[in-house]
Structure formats: structure tokens, C-alpha cells
């Protein structure tokens, strides 16, 4: 599967793939992240149910603490 993530092409991702599966594949922390899929925010409660499709455009934002 091919996706665009933060403006970059990601080719040959495993299928089928959910948002949660993508987070795990990329090694990202589930709790400090926000994801937009095709210009719509994906609710954290649906990460494991939201299936990704060929050509989806994702924006992933990481929250970093500190001060």
C-alpha cells in the first residue's frame, strides 16, 4: 500500500493496515500523537478500527513535553 505521510510518499506498506497498525509500523507513541486522514481528524478511540486505503494522505503530529 502507498500512503502520503506528512508530505512524503511511503511505498510498499503492509496491507491491510489500520491507523493503529501504521503507528506501530512507524514506531510512534500512541498516546502523544494526533492524526489527520484526508483532511479529517481521526479520533484516538477509532485508531484500531480506521482502515487505511491506497493513496490516503495523512498528517501526523507528535506532542512533545518540556519547558
PDB file with SEQRES, HELIX, SHEET and CRYST1 records, atoms N, CA, C and O in Angstrom:
SEQRES   1 A   67  UNK UNK UNK UNK UNK UNK UNK UNK UNK UNK UNK UNK UNK          
SEQRES   2 A   67  UNK UNK UNK UNK UNK UNK UNK UNK UNK UNK UNK UNK UNK          
SEQRES   3 A   67  UNK UNK UNK UNK UNK UNK UNK UNK UNK UNK UNK UNK UNK          
SEQRES   4 A   67  UNK UNK UNK UNK UNK UNK UNK UNK UNK UNK UNK UNK UNK          
SEQRES   5 A   67  UNK UNK UNK UNK UNK UNK UNK UNK UNK UNK UNK UNK UNK          
SEQRES   6 A   67  UNK UNK                                                      
HELIX    1 AA1 UNK A   19  UNK A   26  1                                   8    
HELIX    2 AA2 UNK A   44  UNK A   46  5                                   3    
SHEET    1 AA1 5 UNK A   8  UNK A  10  0                                        
SHEET    2 AA1 5 UNK A   3  UNK A   5 -1                                        
SHEET    3 AA1 5 UNK A  57  UNK A  62  1                                        
SHEET    4 AA1 5 UNK A  33  UNK A  37 -1                                        
SHEET    5 AA1 5 UNK A  40  UNK A  42 -1                                        
CRYST1    1.000    1.000    1.000  90.00  90.00  90.00 P 1           1          
ATOM      1  N   UNK A   1       0.845  -1.171   0.000  1.00  0.00           N  
ATOM      2  CA  UNK A   1       0.000   0.000   0.000  1.00  0.00           C  
ATOM      3  C   UNK A   1       0.891   1.236   0.000  1.00  0.00           C  
ATOM      4  O   UNK A   1       1.937   1.251   0.649  1.00  0.00           O  
ATOM      5  N   UNK A   2       0.485   2.257  -0.717  1.00  0.00           N  
ATOM      6  CA  UNK A   2       1.215   3.516  -0.787  1.00  0.00           C  
ATOM      7  C   UNK A   2       0.397   4.622  -0.125  1.00  0.00           C  
ATOM      8  O   UNK A   2      -0.777   4.818  -0.441  1.00  0.00           O  
ATOM      9  N   UNK A   3       1.036   5.340   0.796  1.00  0.00           N  
ATOM     10  CA  UNK A   3       0.400   6.449   1.503  1.00  0.00           C  
ATOM     11  C   UNK A   3       1.298   7.675   1.418  1.00  0.00           C  
ATOM     12  O   UNK A   3       2.501   7.562   1.182  1.00  0.00           O  
ATOM     13  N   UNK A   4       0.704   8.844   1.613  1.00  0.00           N  
ATOM     14  CA  UNK A   4       1.474  10.083   1.747  1.00  0.00           C  
ATOM     15  C   UNK A   4       1.373  10.480   3.213  1.00  0.00           C  
ATOM     16  O   UNK A   4       0.281  10.725   3.726  1.00  0.00           O  
ATOM     17  N   UNK A   5       2.518  10.542   3.884  1.00  0.00           N  
ATOM     18  CA  UNK A   5       2.554  10.868   5.305  1.00  0.00           C  
ATOM     19  C   UNK A   5       3.415  12.103   5.485  1.00  0.00           C  
ATOM     20  O   UNK A   5       4.601  12.105   5.157  1.00  0.00           O  
ATOM     21  N   UNK A   6       2.802  13.151   6.008  1.00  0.00           N  
ATOM     22  CA  UNK A   6       3.484  14.441   6.208  1.00  0.00           C  
ATOM     23  C   UNK A   6       4.202  14.894   4.941  1.00  0.00           C  
ATOM     24  O   UNK A   6       5.334  15.376   4.989  1.00  0.00           O  
ATOM     25  N   UNK A   7       3.525  14.732   3.813  1.00  0.00           N  
ATOM     26  CA  UNK A   7       4.040  15.215   2.542  1.00  0.00           C  
ATOM     27  C   UNK A   7       5.025  14.294   1.843  1.00  0.00           C  
ATOM     28  O   UNK A   7       5.499  14.618   0.754  1.00  0.00           O  
ATOM     29  N   UNK A   8       5.347  13.146   2.446  1.00  0.00           N  
ATOM     30  CA  UNK A   8       6.302  12.226   1.841  1.00  0.00           C  
ATOM     31  C   UNK A   8       5.618  10.914   1.470  1.00  0.00           C  
ATOM     32  O   UNK A   8       4.778  10.406   2.211  1.00  0.00           O  
ATOM     33  N   UNK A   9       5.990  10.378   0.318  1.00  0.00           N  
ATOM     34  CA  UNK A   9       5.458   9.087  -0.113  1.00  0.00           C  
ATOM     35  C   UNK A   9       6.054   7.970   0.721  1.00  0.00           C  
ATOM     36  O   UNK A   9       7.264   7.914   0.941  1.00  0.00           O  
ATOM     37  N   UNK A  10       5.180   7.078   1.185  1.00  0.00           N  
ATOM     38  CA  UNK A  10       5.606   5.863   1.885  1.00  0.00           C  
ATOM     39  C   UNK A  10       5.074   4.710   1.061  1.00  0.00           C  
ATOM     40  O   UNK A  10       3.869   4.461   1.013  1.00  0.00           O  
ATOM     41  N   UNK A  11       5.995   4.011   0.412  1.00  0.00           N  
ATOM     42  CA  UNK A  11       5.632   2.963  -0.530  1.00  0.00           C  
ATOM     43  C   UNK A  11       5.754   1.585   0.109  1.00  0.00           C  
ATOM     44  O   UNK A  11       6.537   1.376   1.035  1.00  0.00           O  
ATOM     45  N   UNK A  12       4.972   0.668  -0.402  1.00  0.00           N  
ATOM     46  CA  UNK A  12       5.050  -0.740  -0.004  1.00  0.00           C  
ATOM     47  C   UNK A  12       4.788  -0.983   1.476  1.00  0.00           C  
ATOM     48  O   UNK A  12       5.461  -1.810   2.092  1.00  0.00           O  
ATOM     49  N   UNK A  13       3.823  -0.277   2.056  1.00  0.00           N  
ATOM     50  CA  UNK A  13       3.413  -0.554   3.428  1.00  0.00           C  
ATOM     51  C   UNK A  13       2.576  -1.830   3.439  1.00  0.00           C  
ATOM     52  O   UNK A  13       1.928  -2.149   2.442  1.00  0.00           O  
ATOM     53  N   UNK A  14       2.581  -2.565   4.555  1.00  0.00           N  
ATOM     54  CA  UNK A  14       1.825  -3.814   4.613  1.00  0.00           C  
ATOM     55  C   UNK A  14       0.322  -3.574   4.536  1.00  0.00           C  
ATOM     56  O   UNK A  14      -0.180  -2.535   4.966  1.00  0.00           O  
ATOM     57  N   UNK A  15      -0.385  -4.555   3.979  1.00  0.00           N  
ATOM     58  CA  UNK A  15      -1.852  -4.489   3.894  1.00  0.00           C  
ATOM     59  C   UNK A  15      -2.433  -5.705   4.573  1.00  0.00           C  
ATOM     60  O   UNK A  15      -1.768  -6.741   4.587  1.00  0.00           O  
ATOM     61  N   UNK A  16      -3.611  -5.659   5.132  1.00  0.00           N  
ATOM     62  CA  UNK A  16      -4.390  -4.449   5.411  1.00  0.00           C  
ATOM     63  C   UNK A  16      -3.729  -3.661   6.535  1.00  0.00           C  
ATOM     64  O   UNK A  16      -2.942  -4.211   7.305  1.00  0.00           O  
ATOM     65  N   UNK A  17      -4.044  -2.385   6.629  1.00  0.00           N  
ATOM     66  CA  UNK A  17      -3.398  -1.518   7.605  1.00  0.00           C  
ATOM     67  C   UNK A  17      -4.422  -0.576   8.221  1.00  0.00           C  
ATOM     68  O   UNK A  17      -5.178   0.090   7.514  1.00  0.00           O  
ATOM     69  N   UNK A  18      -4.433  -0.530   9.542  1.00  0.00           N  
ATOM     70  CA  UNK A  18      -5.261   0.432  10.270  1.00  0.00           C  
ATOM     71  C   UNK A  18      -4.353   1.564  10.741  1.00  0.00           C  
ATOM     72  O   UNK A  18      -3.130   1.478  10.632  1.00  0.00           O  
ATOM     73  N   UNK A  19      -4.960   2.618  11.263  1.00  0.00           N  
ATOM     74  CA  UNK A  19      -4.165   3.719  11.820  1.00  0.00           C  
ATOM     75  C   UNK A  19      -3.271   3.185  12.941  1.00  0.00           C  
ATOM     76  O   UNK A  19      -2.096   3.544  13.017  1.00  0.00           O  
ATOM     77  N   UNK A  20      -3.821   2.326  13.814  1.00  0.00           N  
ATOM     78  CA  UNK A  20      -3.030   1.754  14.907  1.00  0.00           C  
ATOM     79  C   UNK A  20      -1.869   0.925  14.363  1.00  0.00           C  
ATOM     80  O   UNK A  20      -0.759   0.987  14.890  1.00  0.00           O  
ATOM     81  N   UNK A  21      -2.122   0.158  13.320  1.00  0.00           N  
ATOM     82  CA  UNK A  21      -1.068  -0.633  12.700  1.00  0.00           C  
ATOM     83  C   UNK A  21       0.033   0.240  12.114  1.00  0.00           C  
ATOM     84  O   UNK A  21       1.213  -0.100  12.202  1.00  0.00           O  
ATOM     85  N   UNK A  22      -0.352   1.366  11.514  1.00  0.00           N  
ATOM     86  CA  UNK A  22       0.630   2.297  10.958  1.00  0.00           C  
ATOM     87  C   UNK A  22       1.474   2.903  12.068  1.00  0.00           C  
ATOM     88  O   UNK A  22       2.691   3.023  11.926  1.00  0.00           O  
ATOM     89  N   UNK A  23       0.842   3.286  13.170  1.00  0.00           N  
ATOM     90  CA  UNK A  23       1.566   3.852  14.306  1.00  0.00           C  
ATOM     91  C   UNK A  23       2.613   2.853  14.797  1.00  0.00           C  
ATOM     92  O   UNK A  23       3.761   3.219  15.047  1.00  0.00           O  
ATOM     93  N   UNK A  24       2.210   1.596  14.930  1.00  0.00           N  
ATOM     94  CA  UNK A  24       3.143   0.555  15.379  1.00  0.00           C  
ATOM     95  C   UNK A  24       4.250   0.349  14.349  1.00  0.00           C  
ATOM     96  O   UNK A  24       5.420   0.229  14.713  1.00  0.00           O  
ATOM     97  N   UNK A  25       3.892   0.307  13.075  1.00  0.00           N  
ATOM     98  CA  UNK A  25       4.870   0.100  12.000  1.00  0.00           C  
ATOM     99  C   UNK A  25       5.924   1.205  11.995  1.00  0.00           C  
ATOM    100  O   UNK A  25       7.103   0.944  11.759  1.00  0.00           O  
ATOM    101  N   UNK A  26       5.495   2.436  12.255  1.00  0.00           N  
ATOM    102  CA  UNK A  26       6.411   3.574  12.260  1.00  0.00           C  
ATOM    103  C   UNK A  26       7.125   3.757  13.599  1.00  0.00           C  
ATOM    104  O   UNK A  26       8.035   4.580  13.711  1.00  0.00           O  
ATOM    105  N   UNK A  27       6.713   2.988  14.618  1.00  0.00           N  
ATOM    106  CA  UNK A  27       7.347   3.081  15.935  1.00  0.00           C  
ATOM    107  C   UNK A  27       7.024   4.365  16.670  1.00  0.00           C  
ATOM    108  O   UNK A  27       7.861   4.898  17.398  1.00  0.00           O  
ATOM    109  N   UNK A  28       5.810   4.864  16.482  1.00  0.00           N  
ATOM    110  CA  UNK A  28       5.407   6.125  17.114  1.00  0.00           C  
ATOM    111  C   UNK A  28       4.658   5.859  18.415  1.00  0.00           C  
ATOM    112  O   UNK A  28       4.024   4.815  18.563  1.00  0.00           O  
ATOM    113  N   UNK A  29       4.727   6.800  19.362  1.00  0.00           N  
ATOM    114  CA  UNK A  29       3.981   6.641  20.614  1.00  0.00           C  
ATOM    115  C   UNK A  29       2.497   6.934  20.401  1.00  0.00           C  
ATOM    116  O   UNK A  29       2.135   8.004  19.912  1.00  0.00           O  
ATOM    117  N   UNK A  30       1.665   6.007  20.760  1.00  0.00           N  
ATOM    118  CA  UNK A  30       0.219   6.131  20.530  1.00  0.00           C  
ATOM    119  C   UNK A  30      -0.407   7.273  21.322  1.00  0.00           C  
ATOM    120  O   UNK A  30      -1.341   7.915  20.840  1.00  0.00           O  
ATOM    121  N   UNK A  31       0.088   7.536  22.523  1.00  0.00           N  
ATOM    122  CA  UNK A  31      -0.582   8.484  23.408  1.00  0.00           C  
ATOM    123  C   UNK A  31      -0.281   9.955  23.107  1.00  0.00           C  
ATOM    124  O   UNK A  31      -1.079  10.823  23.460  1.00  0.00           O  
ATOM    125  N   UNK A  32       0.824  10.246  22.481  1.00  0.00           N  
ATOM    126  CA  UNK A  32       1.208  11.646  22.252  1.00  0.00           C  
ATOM    127  C   UNK A  32       1.207  11.967  20.769  1.00  0.00           C  
ATOM    128  O   UNK A  32       2.191  12.465  20.222  1.00  0.00           O  
ATOM    129  N   UNK A  33       0.068  11.669  20.120  1.00  0.00           N  
ATOM    130  CA  UNK A  33       0.015  11.804  18.675  1.00  0.00           C  
ATOM    131  C   UNK A  33      -1.391  12.231  18.242  1.00  0.00           C  
ATOM    132  O   UNK A  33      -2.383  11.877  18.879  1.00  0.00           O  
ATOM    133  N   UNK A  34      -1.457  12.982  17.169  1.00  0.00           N  
ATOM    134  CA  UNK A  34      -2.730  13.320  16.526  1.00  0.00           C  
ATOM    135  C   UNK A  34      -2.566  13.005  15.044  1.00  0.00           C  
ATOM    136  O   UNK A  34      -1.509  13.236  14.456  1.00  0.00           O  
ATOM    137  N   UNK A  35      -3.642  12.467  14.450  1.00  0.00           N  
ATOM    138  CA  UNK A  35      -3.569  12.065  13.046  1.00  0.00           C  
ATOM    139  C   UNK A  35      -4.754  12.621  12.275  1.00  0.00           C  
ATOM    140  O   UNK A  35      -5.905  12.540  12.702  1.00  0.00           O  
ATOM    141  N   UNK A  36      -4.423  13.192  11.115  1.00  0.00           N  
ATOM    142  CA  UNK A  36      -5.427  13.667  10.177  1.00  0.00           C  
ATOM    143  C   UNK A  36      -5.341  12.773   8.940  1.00  0.00           C  
ATOM    144  O   UNK A  36      -4.263  12.569   8.380  1.00  0.00           O  
ATOM    145  N   UNK A  37      -6.486  12.247   8.527  1.00  0.00           N  
ATOM    146  CA  UNK A  37      -6.553  11.387   7.335  1.00  0.00           C  
ATOM    147  C   UNK A  37      -7.446  12.058   6.313  1.00  0.00           C  
ATOM    148  O   UNK A  37      -8.632  12.274   6.563  1.00  0.00           O  
ATOM    149  N   UNK A  38      -6.882  12.386   5.166  1.00  0.00           N  
ATOM    150  CA  UNK A  38      -7.641  13.045   4.097  1.00  0.00           C  
ATOM    151  C   UNK A  38      -8.415  14.259   4.622  1.00  0.00           C  
ATOM    152  O   UNK A  38      -9.597  14.444   4.332  1.00  0.00           O  
ATOM    153  N   UNK A  39      -7.711  15.070   5.398  1.00  0.00           N  
ATOM    154  CA  UNK A  39      -8.214  16.345   5.943  1.00  0.00           C  
ATOM    155  C   UNK A  39      -9.270  16.191   7.030  1.00  0.00           C  
ATOM    156  O   UNK A  39      -9.985  17.148   7.327  1.00  0.00           O  
ATOM    157  N   UNK A  40      -9.385  15.002   7.631  1.00  0.00           N  
ATOM    158  CA  UNK A  40     -10.300  14.792   8.746  1.00  0.00           C  
ATOM    159  C   UNK A  40      -9.537  14.178   9.916  1.00  0.00           C  
ATOM    160  O   UNK A  40      -8.773  13.229   9.738  1.00  0.00           O  
ATOM    161  N   UNK A  41      -9.750  14.724  11.112  1.00  0.00           N  
ATOM    162  CA  UNK A  41      -9.088  14.213  12.307  1.00  0.00           C  
ATOM    163  C   UNK A  41      -9.600  12.811  12.607  1.00  0.00           C  
ATOM    164  O   UNK A  41     -10.802  12.556  12.546  1.00  0.00           O  
ATOM    165  N   UNK A  42      -8.685  11.906  12.930  1.00  0.00           N  
ATOM    166  CA  UNK A  42      -9.051  10.550  13.322  1.00  0.00           C  
ATOM    167  C   UNK A  42      -9.078  10.513  14.852  1.00  0.00           C  
ATOM    168  O   UNK A  42      -8.079  10.812  15.506  1.00  0.00           O  
ATOM    169  N   UNK A  43     -10.217  10.148  15.408  1.00  0.00           N  
ATOM    170  CA  UNK A  43     -10.357  10.050  16.853  1.00  0.00           C  
ATOM    171  C   UNK A  43      -9.494   8.911  17.386  1.00  0.00           C  
ATOM    172  O   UNK A  43      -9.445   7.834  16.792  1.00  0.00           O  
ATOM    173  N   UNK A  44      -8.814   9.151  18.507  1.00  0.00           N  
ATOM    174  CA  UNK A  44      -7.963   8.108  19.088  1.00  0.00           C  
ATOM    175  C   UNK A  44      -8.751   6.843  19.382  1.00  0.00           C  
ATOM    176  O   UNK A  44      -8.211   5.740  19.301  1.00  0.00           O  
ATOM    177  N   UNK A  45     -10.009   6.994  19.720  1.00  0.00           N  
ATOM    178  CA  UNK A  45     -10.825   5.820  20.049  1.00  0.00           C  
ATOM    179  C   UNK A  45     -11.095   4.943  18.830  1.00  0.00           C  
ATOM    180  O   UNK A  45     -11.567   3.815  18.973  1.00  0.00           O  
ATOM    181  N   UNK A  46     -10.799   5.453  17.628  1.00  0.00           N  
ATOM    182  CA  UNK A  46     -11.036   4.667  16.412  1.00  0.00           C  
ATOM    183  C   UNK A  46      -9.740   4.272  15.694  1.00  0.00           C  
ATOM    184  O   UNK A  46      -9.795   3.730  14.590  1.00  0.00           O  
ATOM    185  N   UNK A  47      -8.579   4.534  16.300  1.00  0.00           N  
ATOM    186  CA  UNK A  47      -7.302   4.188  15.666  1.00  0.00           C  
ATOM    187  C   UNK A  47      -7.263   2.726  15.242  1.00  0.00           C  
ATOM    188  O   UNK A  47      -6.776   2.412  14.156  1.00  0.00           O  
ATOM    189  N   UNK A  48      -7.772   1.824  16.091  1.00  0.00           N  
ATOM    190  CA  UNK A  48      -7.687   0.398  15.778  1.00  0.00           C  
ATOM    191  C   UNK A  48      -8.742  -0.058  14.776  1.00  0.00           C  
ATOM    192  O   UNK A  48      -8.653  -1.167  14.249  1.00  0.00           O  
ATOM    193  N   UNK A  49      -9.745   0.787  14.505  1.00  0.00           N  
ATOM    194  CA  UNK A  49     -10.834   0.428  13.591  1.00  0.00           C  
ATOM    195  C   UNK A  49     -10.735   1.137  12.242  1.00  0.00           C  
ATOM    196  O   UNK A  49     -11.333   0.693  11.262  1.00  0.00           O  
ATOM    197  N   UNK A  50      -9.992   2.222  12.190  1.00  0.00           N  
ATOM    198  CA  UNK A  50      -9.901   3.019  10.966  1.00  0.00           C  
ATOM    199  C   UNK A  50      -8.933   2.379   9.982  1.00  0.00           C  
ATOM    200  O   UNK A  50      -7.722   2.368  10.200  1.00  0.00           O  
ATOM    201  N   UNK A  51      -9.485   1.845   8.894  1.00  0.00           N  
ATOM    202  CA  UNK A  51      -8.677   1.188   7.873  1.00  0.00           C  
ATOM    203  C   UNK A  51      -8.148   2.231   6.892  1.00  0.00           C  
ATOM    204  O   UNK A  51      -8.867   3.137   6.470  1.00  0.00           O  
ATOM    205  N   UNK A  52      -6.887   2.081   6.547  1.00  0.00           N  
ATOM    206  CA  UNK A  52      -6.273   2.974   5.584  1.00  0.00           C  
ATOM    207  C   UNK A  52      -6.419   2.386   4.187  1.00  0.00           C  
ATOM    208  O   UNK A  52      -6.480   1.169   4.013  1.00  0.00           O  
ATOM    209  N   UNK A  53      -6.472   3.262   3.205  1.00  0.00           N  
ATOM    210  CA  UNK A  53      -6.656   2.842   1.815  1.00  0.00           C  
ATOM    211  C   UNK A  53      -5.540   3.426   0.952  1.00  0.00           C  
ATOM    212  O   UNK A  53      -4.934   4.444   1.286  1.00  0.00           O  
ATOM    213  N   UNK A  54      -5.294   2.760  -0.149  1.00  0.00           N  
ATOM    214  CA  UNK A  54      -4.294   3.196  -1.120  1.00  0.00           C  
ATOM    215  C   UNK A  54      -4.466   4.685  -1.434  1.00  0.00           C  
ATOM    216  O   UNK A  54      -5.560   5.129  -1.780  1.00  0.00           O  
ATOM    217  N   UNK A  55      -3.372   5.453  -1.310  1.00  0.00           N  
ATOM    218  CA  UNK A  55      -3.397   6.867  -1.660  1.00  0.00           C  
ATOM    219  C   UNK A  55      -3.875   7.808  -0.572  1.00  0.00           C  
ATOM    220  O   UNK A  55      -3.929   9.018  -0.791  1.00  0.00           O  
ATOM    221  N   UNK A  56      -4.227   7.276   0.615  1.00  0.00           N  
ATOM    222  CA  UNK A  56      -4.626   8.172   1.709  1.00  0.00           C  
ATOM    223  C   UNK A  56      -3.521   9.172   1.994  1.00  0.00           C  
ATOM    224  O   UNK A  56      -2.337   8.869   1.854  1.00  0.00           O  
ATOM    225  N   UNK A  57      -3.924  10.365   2.396  1.00  0.00           N  
ATOM    226  CA  UNK A  57      -2.975  11.422   2.757  1.00  0.00           C  
ATOM    227  C   UNK A  57      -3.109  11.659   4.258  1.00  0.00           C  
ATOM    228  O   UNK A  57      -4.180  12.017   4.748  1.00  0.00           O  
ATOM    229  N   UNK A  58      -2.013  11.456   4.976  1.00  0.00           N  
ATOM    230  CA  UNK A  58      -2.014  11.559   6.423  1.00  0.00           C  
ATOM    231  C   UNK A  58      -1.082  12.663   6.895  1.00  0.00           C  
ATOM    232  O   UNK A  58      -0.016  12.888   6.321  1.00  0.00           O  
ATOM    233  N   UNK A  59      -1.498  13.337   7.937  1.00  0.00           N  
ATOM    234  CA  UNK A  59      -0.636  14.272   8.652  1.00  0.00           C  
ATOM    235  C   UNK A  59      -0.553  13.740  10.071  1.00  0.00           C  
ATOM    236  O   UNK A  59      -1.577  13.510  10.714  1.00  0.00           O  
ATOM    237  N   UNK A  60       0.667  13.544  10.563  1.00  0.00           N  
ATOM    238  CA  UNK A  60       0.875  13.019  11.900  1.00  0.00           C  
ATOM    239  C   UNK A  60       1.619  14.075  12.705  1.00  0.00           C  
ATOM    240  O   UNK A  60       2.668  14.575  12.299  1.00  0.00           O  
ATOM    241  N   UNK A  61       1.046  14.396  13.853  1.00  0.00           N  
ATOM    242  CA  UNK A  61       1.620  15.421  14.717  1.00  0.00           C  
ATOM    243  C   UNK A  61       2.005  14.766  16.040  1.00  0.00           C  
ATOM    244  O   UNK A  61       1.195  14.073  16.656  1.00  0.00           O  
ATOM    245  N   UNK A  62       3.249  14.991  16.472  1.00  0.00           N  
ATOM    246  CA  UNK A  62       3.736  14.467  17.747  1.00  0.00           C  
ATOM    247  C   UNK A  62       3.703  15.587  18.776  1.00  0.00           C  
ATOM    248  O   UNK A  62       4.096  16.718  18.491  1.00  0.00           O  
ATOM    249  N   UNK A  63       3.237  15.267  19.959  1.00  0.00           N  
ATOM    250  CA  UNK A  63       3.263  16.237  21.061  1.00  0.00           C  
ATOM    251  C   UNK A  63       4.487  15.950  21.914  1.00  0.00           C  
ATOM    252  O   UNK A  63       4.722  14.813  22.322  1.00  0.00           O  
ATOM    253  N   UNK A  64       5.262  16.991  22.179  1.00  0.00           N  
ATOM    254  CA  UNK A  64       6.481  16.846  22.945  1.00  0.00           C  
ATOM    255  C   UNK A  64       6.390  17.734  24.172  1.00  0.00           C  
ATOM    256  O   UNK A  64       6.132  18.933  24.062  1.00  0.00           O  
ATOM    257  N   UNK A  65       6.602  17.148  25.332  1.00  0.00           N  
ATOM    258  CA  UNK A  65       6.567  17.898  26.577  1.00  0.00           C  
ATOM    259  C   UNK A  65       7.913  18.538  26.850  1.00  0.00           C  
ATOM    260  O   UNK A  65       8.915  18.223  26.209  1.00  0.00           O  
ATOM    261  N   UNK A  66       7.915  19.425  27.795  1.00  0.00           N  
ATOM    262  CA  UNK A  66       9.171  20.077  28.186  1.00  0.00           C  
ATOM    263  C   UNK A  66       8.947  21.541  28.446  1.00  0.00           C  
ATOM    264  O   UNK A  66       7.825  22.040  28.354  1.00  0.00           O  
ATOM    265  N   UNK A  67       9.976  22.198  28.759  1.00  0.00           N  
ATOM    266  CA  UNK A  67       9.805  23.625  29.005  1.00  0.00           C  
ATOM    267  C   UNK A  67      11.043  24.317  29.407  1.00  0.00           C  
ATOM    268  O   UNK A  67      11.027  25.525  29.642  1.00  0.00           O  
TER     269      UNK A  67                                                      
END                                                                             
